[in-house]
Amino acid sequence: MLLKDLGVKGQRPLVIYCDNISSILLTKNLVFHACTKHIDVYYHFVYEKIVEDLLDLRHVRIEDQVVDIFMKPLTKEKFFKFIRKIGL
């Protein structure tokens, strides 16, 4: 909705890459276990968007998670690997 409000048009469904397989599986199965009850609202929301074909969660290896460049301290080697990956 934020992208729509900003006037950004993109592909449908919006692809989100996630390095946590368990999170992806939780959005595909609405049977929650006791340890995940505190996050069920989030996963129901994501599940609804997947069913509406607005969102697609895909797995990406943790080594290839480009967002880490913004969120974690990186070694010099990993930093330059990401820079090469995005073409800078």
C-alpha positions in Angstrom: 0.0 0.0 0.0 2.9 2.3 0.7 4.3 1.9 -2.8 0.8 2.5 -4.3 0.5 5.7 -2.2 3.8 6.8 -3.5 2.7 6.2 -7.1 5.2 3.3 -7.7 3.9 0.7 -10.1 5.5 -2.7 -9.9 5.1 -6.3 -10.7 2.3 -8.3 -9.2 2.9 -10.2 -6.9 5.5 -8.2 -5.1 8.4 -10.6 -4.4 10.0 -10.5 -1.0 13.2 -12.6 -0.4 13.6 -14.1 3.0 16.5 -16.1 4.4 14.3 -17.8 7.1 12.6 -20.9 5.8 10.6 -21.3 9.0 9.0 -17.8 8.5 8.1 -18.7 4.9 6.5 -21.9 6.0 4.5 -20.2 8.7 2.9 -17.9 6.2 1.9 -21.0 4.1 0.4 -22.9 7.0 -2.1 -21.2 9.3 -1.7 -24.0 12.0 0.3 -22.2 14.7 2.1 -23.8 17.5 2.1 -22.5 21.1 5.5 -20.8 20.6 4.3 -18.7 17.7 1.0 -17.4 19.0 2.4 -14.0 19.7 3.1 -13.4 16.0 0.0 -15.0 14.5 -1.6 -11.6 13.4 1.5 -10.8 11.3 1.5 -14.2 9.6 -2.2 -14.1 8.9 -1.8 -10.7 7.2 1.0 -12.0 5.1 -0.9 -15.1 4.3 -3.9 -13.1 3.2 -1.7 -11.1 0.8 -0.2 -14.3 -0.6 -3.7 -15.6 -1.2 -4.7 -12.3 -2.9 -1.7 -12.8 -5.1 -0.2 -9.5 -3.9 2.8 -11.0 -2.3 5.2 -13.8 -3.0 7.8 -14.9 -0.4 10.9 -16.6 -1.8 13.9 -18.1 -0.1 17.3 -16.6 -0.5 20.5 -18.1 1.0 21.8 -16.1 3.9 25.0 -15.6 2.0 23.1 -13.9 -0.8 20.9 -11.6 1.4 21.8 -8.2 0.0 19.8 -6.3 2.6 22.6 -7.3 5.1 24.7 -4.5 3.7 22.3 -2.1 5.4 21.6 -4.1 8.6 24.8 -5.8 9.8 28.5 -5.0 10.1 30.2 -6.8 7.2 33.7 -8.0 6.6 35.5 -6.2 3.8 35.2 -9.3 1.6 31.4 -9.6 2.1 30.9 -5.8 1.5 32.7 -5.9 -1.8 30.8 -9.1 -2.8 27.6 -7.2 -2.4 28.9 -4.2 -4.2 29.8 -6.4 -7.2 26.4 -8.2 -7.0 24.5 -4.9 -7.4 26.8 -3.7 -10.1 28.6 -0.8 -8.4 
